Amino acid sequence: AWLLNPVVATGLWLAVIGAGLNYSAIMANGGAMPVQGQKYRDGIHVPMNGQTKLSWLCDWIHLPNRVLSPGDLFLYAAMGIVPFGMLWSYGRDNFGGALCR
C-alpha cells in the first residue's frame, strides 16, 4: 500500500529524474562524470574542461568536502521523501491514522 502513497510516488519520480540526469551527463562524456575543480581521476570522475558536454548536468555544485550534480540533488531529495512517505503510510495503515494527524 505504501507504493500507492503520493508522497512515495513523488520521491520515486525524483529518483528516476536524478538518475536520468546523471546517466545523461555520464553517457554524453564517454562514460565518466566530469567534476569542476577536482584534480583526480578515479575511473568514474574526470576533471571538467572545454570539451565537457552537458556541463550543467555534471558535478559543479560545491559543498564542504564534496561536489554534487543537479541529478545528485534530486536523488538526495528522494532519499528523504521516500522513507518519510513509507513511514507515514505505515502509521496510517497500522495505527488508524492516529500518528498522521
C-alpha positions in Angstrom: 0.0 0.0 0.0 2.9 2.4 0.6 3.7 2.3 -3.1 0.4 4.0 -3.8 1.1 6.8 -1.4 1.5 10.0 -3.4 4.5 11.1 -1.2 6.3 7.9 -2.0 5.4 8.1 -5.7 6.8 11.7 -5.8 10.0 10.5 -4.2 10.4 7.7 -6.7 9.9 10.1 -9.6 12.5 12.4 -8.2 14.9 9.4 -8.0 14.2 8.5 -11.6 14.8 12.1 -12.7 18.0 12.3 -10.7 19.3 9.0 -12.1 18.4 10.1 -15.6 20.2 13.4 -15.3 23.3 11.7 -14.0 23.1 9.0 -16.7 22.8 11.6 -19.4 25.8 13.5 -18.2 27.9 10.4 -17.9 26.9 9.0 -21.3 27.5 12.4 -23.0 31.0 12.4 -21.7 32.2 9.0 -22.7 31.2 7.1 -19.6 32.7 9.4 -17.0 31.2 12.2 -14.8 33.1 15.5 -15.2 33.8 17.3 -11.9 34.5 21.0 -11.7 37.6 21.9 -9.7 38.8 18.4 -9.0 42.2 17.1 -10.0 41.6 13.4 -9.6 40.6 10.6 -11.8 39.0 7.5 -10.3 37.5 5.8 -13.3 34.1 7.5 -12.8 35.1 11.1 -12.4 37.3 13.2 -14.6 38.1 16.9 -14.5 35.7 19.3 -16.3 37.3 21.0 -19.3 36.4 22.8 -22.5 35.4 19.5 -24.2 32.8 18.7 -21.5 29.3 18.1 -22.8 26.2 19.0 -20.8 28.3 20.7 -18.2 25.3 22.0 -16.3 24.4 18.3 -15.5 27.9 17.5 -14.2 29.3 17.8 -10.7 29.7 21.6 -10.2 27.7 22.4 -7.0 30.4 22.8 -4.3 29.7 21.9 -0.7 32.2 21.2 2.1 34.1 18.0 1.2 32.1 17.2 -1.9 30.9 18.4 -5.3 27.4 17.5 -6.4 25.4 17.5 -9.7 21.8 18.6 -10.1 20.9 14.9 -10.5 22.5 14.2 -7.1 20.2 16.8 -5.6 17.2 15.0 -7.0 18.5 11.7 -5.6 19.2 13.1 -2.1 15.7 14.6 -2.1 14.2 11.2 -3.0 16.3 9.5 -0.2 14.5 11.8 2.3 11.0 11.8 0.8 10.6 8.0 0.1 11.3 6.8 3.7 9.1 9.6 5.1 6.2 8.5 2.8 6.7 4.9 3.7 6.6 5.6 7.4 3.6 7.9 7.0 1.7 5.1 5.2 2.7 2.5 7.8 1.4 4.8 10.6 -1.8 5.5 8.8 -2.4 1.8 7.9 -1.4 0.3 11.2 -2.4 2.8 13.8 -5.7 4.1 12.3 -4.1 7.4 11.3 -3.5 8.4 14.9 0.1 9.2 14.2 -0.6 11.1 11.0 -3.0 13.8 12.1 
